[in-house]
């Protein structure tokens, strides 16, 4: 027996799943999607493509004869053929929808795709500058015609790279630890005596991070000029052009300008300096737990991605230096 295309109500005639043609079942399902669910033509084309692929792989198998082991094999073939995990997940969604619909029609006892998952997408590596690039960026002299802006830009670049701060943590810094009339303490501040920065990170978690000597000097140079730029009694460490607390967007634009001036080939953003801080520190120390604490990661699994960056660096050194690594 075969599945007949549904009418306006999407009803189908009962059939033995062992005798039902998968191709006819797919056609009936697509008709339902078109007439009942009224999916867009482009979406229907995608469903048709995905279900055609299922029918081709199933060959003469009826829907009731298709098991989870068949689907796992076909998913593996898609992955081996270079299909991305995202595309495989979309294809599996179409397959799962067909089997679920057949189940609602009483043509399948269970959905063989229910517990299947697409291959996990590779987590993209964070973009980090090389050590020479990072040093060139933070050491960039800046615009001679705007000494206040140049001092501010250098200080914020030095601090981002020195302490691995998030841009939200940077812009939230006060010049010193203050406590308002309501007893509320600063979200973050610079401890000048101990060369540390105290910040309020994600989840309201506070942490303290050392500040390197070059960054401290850049901060002193900026603070010496800061009174000229400040509006009123502004508490913020970094000020924008109007003398108020600097915005994250302003930090982004100043870093991009410094990158261009330094001749860097990539578009630099604040989080890239955080990635560079973590990657370079891990390369030098090998202490993953310390890097986790400095970054303020709640879980070390968030920090472990930098071990992949470190391995990439080692692989490049190996490929460039080892006699047996060079291609003939």
C-alpha positions as CSV (number, residue, x, y, z in Angstrom):
1,X,0.0,0.0,0.0
2,X,1.1,3.6,-0.5
3,X,0.7,6.8,1.3
4,X,-1.6,9.1,-0.7
5,X,-1.0,12.9,-0.8
6,X,-3.2,14.5,1.9
7,X,-6.1,16.7,1.2
8,X,-6.7,20.1,2.7
9,X,-6.9,18.7,6.2
10,X,-3.7,16.7,5.8
11,X,-5.3,13.4,6.4
12,X,-3.8,10.2,5.0
13,X,-5.0,6.6,4.5
14,X,-3.5,4.1,6.9
15,X,-0.9,1.8,5.4
16,X,1.6,-0.9,6.4
17,X,4.9,0.9,7.0
18,X,6.8,-2.1,5.6
19,X,5.0,-1.6,2.3
20,X,4.9,2.2,2.1
21,X,7.2,3.8,-0.4
22,X,9.6,6.3,1.2
23,X,9.4,8.4,-1.9
24,X,5.6,8.6,-1.8
25,X,5.7,9.3,2.0
26,X,8.1,12.1,1.4
27,X,5.9,13.5,-1.4
28,X,2.9,13.4,0.9
29,X,4.8,15.1,3.7
30,X,5.9,17.9,1.4
31,X,2.3,18.4,0.2
32,X,1.3,18.8,3.8
33,X,4.1,21.3,4.4
34,X,3.0,23.2,1.3
35,X,-0.8,23.2,1.8
36,X,-1.3,22.9,5.6
37,X,1.8,24.6,7.1
38,X,2.2,26.9,4.1
39,X,6.0,26.9,4.2
40,X,7.8,29.4,1.9
41,X,8.9,28.1,-1.5
42,X,12.6,28.3,-0.6
43,X,12.1,26.3,2.6
44,X,10.1,23.7,0.7
45,X,13.0,23.4,-1.8
46,X,15.4,22.8,1.0
47,X,13.1,20.1,2.5
48,X,12.8,18.5,-1.0
49,X,16.6,18.4,-1.4
50,X,17.0,16.9,2.1
51,X,14.3,14.3,1.6
52,X,15.5,13.4,-1.9
53,X,18.9,12.7,-0.3
54,X,17.2,10.4,2.3
55,X,15.3,8.5,-0.4
56,X,18.4,8.1,-2.5
57,X,20.4,6.7,0.5
58,X,17.5,4.4,1.6
59,X,17.1,2.9,-1.9
60,X,14.3,0.4,-1.6
61,X,13.9,0.5,2.2
62,X,10.4,1.3,3.4
63,X,10.1,3.9,6.2
64,X,9.3,1.1,8.7
65,X,12.5,-0.7,7.8
66,X,14.8,2.3,8.4
67,X,16.5,2.1,11.8
68,X,18.8,4.5,13.8
69,X,21.8,2.5,12.6
70,X,21.0,3.4,9.0
71,X,20.7,7.1,9.8
72,X,23.9,7.1,11.8
73,X,25.7,5.6,8.8
74,X,24.3,8.2,6.4
75,X,25.1,11.0,8.8
76,X,28.6,9.7,9.0
77,X,28.8,9.7,5.2
78,X,27.6,13.3,5.0
79,X,30.3,14.3,7.5
80,X,33.0,12.4,5.8
81,X,32.0,14.1,2.5
82,X,32.7,17.5,4.0
83,X,29.2,18.7,4.9
84,X,29.3,21.1,7.8
85,X,27.8,20.2,11.2
86,X,25.2,23.0,10.7
87,X,24.1,21.7,7.3
88,X,23.9,18.1,8.7
89,X,21.8,19.3,11.6
90,X,19.4,21.0,9.1
91,X,19.2,17.8,7.0
92,X,18.6,15.7,10.1
93,X,15.8,18.1,11.1
94,X,14.0,17.4,7.7
95,X,14.4,13.6,8.2
96,X,13.2,13.8,11.8
97,X,10.2,15.8,10.7
98,X,9.2,13.2,8.1
99,X,9.4,10.3,10.5
100,X,7.5,12.2,13.2
101,X,4.7,13.0,10.7
102,X,4.6,9.3,9.6
103,X,4.3,8.4,13.3
104,X,1.3,10.8,13.8
105,X,-0.3,9.1,10.8
106,X,0.0,5.8,12.5
107,X,2.5,4.5,9.9
108,X,5.5,4.2,12.3
109,X,5.7,2.8,15.8
110,X,8.8,5.0,16.6
111,X,10.9,7.7,15.1
112,X,14.4,6.3,14.3
113,X,15.9,9.9,14.3
114,X,14.7,10.9,17.8
115,X,17.9,10.3,19.7
116,X,20.4,11.1,16.9
117,X,22.5,14.2,17.1
118,X,24.5,16.0,14.4
119,X,28.3,16.1,14.7
120,X,29.4,18.8,17.1
121,X,30.6,22.0,15.3
122,X,34.3,22.8,15.9
123,X,34.6,25.7,18.3
124,X,36.3,28.5,16.4
125,X,39.7,29.5,17.8
126,X,39.8,33.0,19.2
127,X,41.9,35.4,17.1
128,X,45.1,36.5,18.8
129,X,47.9,38.7,17.8
130,X,51.5,37.5,17.6
131,X,53.8,38.7,20.3
132,X,55.5,41.2,18.0
133,X,52.2,42.5,16.7
134,X,50.9,43.0,20.2
135,X,54.0,44.9,21.2
136,X,53.9,47.0,18.1
137,X,50.3,47.9,18.8
138,X,50.7,48.9,22.4
139,X,54.0,50.8,21.8
140,X,52.5,52.8,18.9
141,X,53.3,56.5,19.7
142,X,49.9,57.9,18.5
143,X,48.9,61.2,17.1
144,X,51.4,64.0,18.0
145,X,48.7,66.6,17.3
146,X,46.5,65.1,20.1
147,X,48.7,64.3,23.1
148,X,45.7,63.7,25.4
149,X,44.1,61.3,22.9
150,X,47.4,59.6,22.2
151,X,48.1,59.1,26.0
152,X,44.6,57.7,26.6
153,X,44.8,55.3,23.6
154,X,48.2,54.0,24.6
155,X,47.1,53.5,28.3
156,X,44.0,51.6,27.4
157,X,45.8,49.4,24.9
158,X,48.6,48.7,27.4
159,X,46.1,47.8,30.1
160,X,44.0,45.6,27.9
161,X,47.0,43.6,26.9
162,X,48.7,43.7,30.3
163,X,45.8,42.4,32.3
164,X,43.5,40.6,29.8
165,X,40.4,42.7,30.7
166,X,37.1,42.6,28.9
167,X,36.1,45.9,27.4
168,X,33.2,46.2,29.8
169,X,35.6,45.8,32.7
170,X,37.9,48.4,31.2
171,X,35.3,51.1,30.7
172,X,33.9,50.4,34.2
173,X,37.2,51.3,35.9
174,X,37.4,54.3,38.3
175,X,40.5,56.3,38.9
176,X,40.5,55.0,42.5
177,X,38.4,53.0,44.9
178,X,35.3,55.0,45.8
179,X,32.2,54.3,47.8
180,X,29.0,56.4,47.2
181,X,26.6,57.8,49.7
182,X,24.5,54.6,49.3
183,X,27.5,52.5,50.3
184,X,27.9,51.1,46.8
185,X,31.6,50.5,45.9
186,X,33.1,51.1,42.5
187,X,32.7,48.4,39.9
188,X,36.4,48.5,39.3
189,X,39.4,50.6,40.1
190,X,43.2,50.8,39.8
191,X,45.3,50.0,42.9
192,X,48.2,52.3,42.2
193,X,50.3,51.2,45.2
194,X,50.2,47.5,44.4
195,X,50.0,47.8,40.6
196,X,46.8,45.8,40.4
197,X,43.4,46.3,38.8
198,X,40.2,45.2,40.6
199,X,37.3,44.5,38.3
200,X,33.7,43.3,38.4
201,X,33.4,40.5,35.8
202,X,30.6,38.3,34.5
203,X,28.2,37.1,37.1
204,X,29.2,39.8,39.5
205,X,32.4,38.0,40.2
206,X,35.2,40.3,41.4
207,X,38.9,39.6,40.6
208,X,42.2,41.3,40.9
209,X,44.8,41.2,38.1
210,X,48.4,42.5,38.1
211,X,49.3,45.4,35.9
212,X,52.7,45.3,34.2
213,X,55.3,48.1,34.5
214,X,54.9,49.4,30.9
215,X,51.1,49.6,31.4
216,X,51.5,51.4,34.8
217,X,53.8,54.0,33.2
218,X,51.3,54.5,30.3
219,X,48.6,54.9,32.9
220,X,50.6,57.5,34.9
221,X,51.2,59.4,31.6
222,X,47.5,59.4,30.9
223,X,46.5,60.4,34.4
224,X,48.9,63.4,34.3
225,X,46.9,64.7,31.4
226,X,43.5,63.5,32.5
227,X,42.5,66.7,34.5
228,X,42.5,68.7,31.3
229,X,40.0,66.2,29.7
230,X,37.8,65.6,32.8
231,X,34.3,67.1,33.0
232,X,33.5,68.0,36.6
233,X,34.2,65.3,39.2
234,X,34.1,62.4,36.9
235,X,35.3,59.2,38.6
236,X,36.1,57.2,35.5
237,X,39.7,56.3,34.8
238,X,39.3,56.5,31.1
239,X,37.4,59.5,29.6
240,X,35.9,60.1,26.2
241,X,36.3,63.3,24.2
242,X,33.5,65.0,26.2
243,X,35.2,64.3,29.5
244,X,32.8,61.6,30.7
245,X,33.3,57.8,31.1
246,X,34.6,56.4,27.8
247,X,32.3,54.1,25.8
248,X,33.1,50.6,24.6
249,X,32.6,51.9,21.0
250,X,35.2,54.5,21.5
251,X,37.7,51.9,22.8
252,X,37.0,49.8,19.6
253,X,37.6,52.8,17.3
254,X,40.8,53.9,19.1
255,X,42.2,50.3,18.9
256,X,41.4,50.2,15.2
257,X,43.2,53.5,14.6
258,X,46.3,52.3,16.5
259,X,46.3,49.0,14.5
260,X,46.3,51.0,11.2
261,X,49.0,53.3,12.5
262,X,51.1,50.3,13.5
263,X,50.7,48.7,10.1
264,X,49.0,45.6,11.5
265,X,47.3,43.4,8.8
266,X,44.2,42.6,10.9
267,X,41.3,44.5,12.4
268,X,42.1,44.7,16.1
269,X,39.4,44.8,18.7
270,X,39.5,44.8,22.6
271,X,38.7,41.0,22.9
272,X,41.6,40.2,20.6
273,X,44.0,41.8,23.1
274,X,42.4,39.6,25.8
275,X,42.9,36.5,23.7
276,X,46.5,37.7,23.0
277,X,47.1,38.2,26.8
278,X,45.9,34.6,27.5
279,X,47.7,32.9,24.7
280,X,51.0,34.6,25.3
281,X,50.8,34.0,29.0
282,X,50.0,30.4,28.5
283,X,52.9,29.9,26.0
284,X,55.3,31.4,28.5
285,X,54.0,29.8,31.7
286,X,52.1,26.7,30.8
287,X,49.9,27.3,33.8
288,X,46.3,26.9,32.6
289,X,44.8,27.3,36.1
290,X,46.5,30.6,36.6
291,X,45.3,31.9,33.2
292,X,41.8,30.8,34.2
293,X,42.0,32.9,37.3
294,X,43.4,35.9,35.6
295,X,40.7,35.8,32.9
296,X,37.9,35.3,35.4
297,X,36.6,32.2,33.8
298,X,34.1,30.3,36.0
299,X,35.1,27.0,34.3
300,X,38.5,25.9,33.1
301,X,36.8,24.5,30.0
302,X,36.5,28.1,28.8
303,X,40.2,28.6,29.2
304,X,41.3,25.3,27.6
305,X,40.7,26.7,24.1
306,X,44.0,28.6,24.6
307,X,45.9,25.4,24.8
308,X,44.8,24.8,21.1
309,X,46.2,28.3,20.3
310,X,49.4,27.3,22.0
311,X,49.6,24.0,20.1
312,X,49.1,25.9,16.8
313,X,52.1,28.1,17.7
314,X,54.2,25.1,18.5
315,X,53.1,23.4,15.3
316,X,54.2,26.4,13.2
317,X,57.6,26.5,14.9
318,X,58.0,22.8,14.3
319,X,57.0,23.1,10.7
320,X,59.4,26.0,10.1
321,X,62.4,24.6,12.0
322,X,62.4,20.8,12.1
323,X,64.4,19.3,9.2
324,X,62.0,16.3,8.9
325,X,58.9,18.6,8.9
326,X,59.8,20.5,5.7
327,X,58.0,19.2,2.6
328,X,60.3,17.9,-0.1
